[in-house]
Amino acid sequence: VLPENGRQWKDWKQASTFYSGNKMQTTKYTWFTFLPQNLFGQFHRLGNFYFFFLVVLNWFPQVEVFHRETTMLPLAVVLLASMIKHAIEDYRKYQYDKTINFSKTRVHNR
């Protein structure tokens, strides 16, 4: 509720044009940012970074301990499972946001 004096009316008008879309968005990813943001978040975990270091290390024949594929498999499985989990969670958030954004509301006005 704003009193009808000149300055606050101007502030309200400026704020209402800046925030013209009254949508709620809680999703973290878009179609284009899912892979880079997810991988960036995954490699901030110490365990994933450790397995990635082992994968890179096994590509050098002088220090190869296991077969390359054997070292890559656990990292790929963990990353894939985590990506699927994050994609499902983000899709559920998107559905909830869509439900909230298209729900009927009541506006009280003079």
C-alpha positions as CSV (number, residue, x, y, z in Angstrom):
1,V,0.0,0.0,0.0
2,L,1.5,3.3,-1.1
3,P,0.2,6.7,-0.3
4,E,-0.6,8.8,-3.4
5,N,2.1,11.4,-3.3
6,G,4.4,12.2,-6.3
7,R,7.7,10.6,-5.3
8,Q,6.4,7.3,-4.1
9,W,4.1,7.0,-7.2
10,K,7.2,7.5,-9.4
11,D,9.1,4.9,-7.4
12,W,6.2,2.4,-7.7
13,K,5.9,3.1,-11.4
14,Q,9.6,2.5,-11.9
15,A,9.6,-0.7,-9.9
16,S,6.5,-2.0,-11.6
17,T,8.0,-1.5,-15.1
18,F,11.3,-3.1,-13.9
19,Y,9.5,-6.1,-12.4
20,S,6.7,-6.3,-15.0
21,G,6.6,-10.1,-15.1
22,N,5.3,-11.5,-11.9
23,K,6.7,-14.9,-12.4
24,M,8.3,-17.2,-9.9
25,Q,11.3,-19.2,-11.0
26,T,13.2,-21.6,-8.7
27,T,14.8,-23.7,-11.4
28,K,18.6,-23.8,-11.5
29,Y,19.2,-24.8,-15.1
30,T,18.1,-24.1,-18.6
31,W,18.5,-26.4,-21.6
32,F,21.8,-24.6,-22.5
33,T,23.3,-24.3,-19.1
34,F,22.5,-27.7,-17.7
35,L,25.7,-29.6,-18.8
36,P,28.3,-26.9,-18.0
37,Q,26.8,-25.8,-14.7
38,N,26.2,-29.4,-13.6
39,L,29.7,-30.5,-14.4
40,F,31.1,-27.5,-12.7
41,G,29.1,-28.3,-9.6
42,Q,30.1,-32.0,-9.8
43,F,33.8,-31.4,-9.9
44,H,33.7,-29.2,-6.8
45,R,33.2,-32.4,-4.9
46,L,36.5,-33.8,-3.8
47,G,35.7,-37.5,-4.6
48,N,34.7,-36.7,-8.2
49,F,37.8,-34.5,-8.7
50,Y,40.0,-37.4,-7.3
51,F,38.5,-39.9,-9.8
52,F,39.0,-37.4,-12.6
53,F,42.6,-36.9,-11.6
54,L,43.0,-40.7,-11.7
55,V,41.5,-40.9,-15.2
56,V,43.8,-38.2,-16.4
57,L,46.8,-39.9,-14.8
58,N,46.0,-43.2,-16.4
59,W,46.1,-41.7,-19.9
60,F,49.9,-41.5,-19.5
61,P,51.5,-44.9,-20.1
62,Q,54.3,-44.3,-17.7
63,V,52.0,-44.1,-14.7
64,E,49.1,-46.3,-15.9
65,V,48.0,-48.6,-13.1
66,F,44.6,-49.8,-14.4
67,H,43.1,-49.9,-17.8
68,R,41.8,-46.5,-19.0
69,E,38.2,-47.7,-19.3
70,T,38.3,-49.3,-15.8
71,T,39.2,-46.0,-14.2
72,M,36.7,-44.0,-16.3
73,L,33.7,-46.2,-15.5
74,P,33.1,-45.3,-11.9
75,L,33.4,-41.6,-12.6
76,A,31.1,-41.8,-15.6
77,V,28.5,-43.8,-13.6
78,V,28.5,-41.4,-10.6
79,L,28.4,-38.3,-12.9
80,L,25.5,-39.8,-15.0
81,A,23.5,-40.8,-11.9
82,S,24.0,-37.4,-10.4
83,M,23.0,-35.6,-13.6
84,I,19.9,-37.6,-13.9
85,K,18.9,-36.8,-10.3
86,H,19.5,-33.1,-10.8
87,A,17.6,-33.1,-14.0
88,I,14.6,-34.8,-12.4
89,E,14.7,-32.4,-9.4
90,D,14.9,-29.3,-11.7
91,Y,12.1,-30.6,-13.9
92,R,9.9,-31.0,-10.8
93,K,10.7,-27.4,-9.8
94,Y,9.8,-26.2,-13.3
95,Q,6.5,-28.0,-13.1
96,Y,5.7,-26.5,-9.7
97,D,6.7,-23.0,-10.9
98,K,4.4,-23.4,-13.9
99,T,1.6,-24.5,-11.6
100,I,2.1,-21.5,-9.3
101,N,2.6,-19.0,-12.1
102,F,-0.6,-20.0,-13.9
103,S,-2.8,-20.2,-10.8
104,K,-5.7,-17.8,-10.4
105,T,-5.1,-14.9,-8.0
106,R,-7.3,-12.2,-6.6
107,V,-6.2,-8.6,-6.8
108,H,-7.5,-6.1,-4.3
109,N,-7.8,-2.7,-5.7
110,R,-9.8,0.4,-4.9
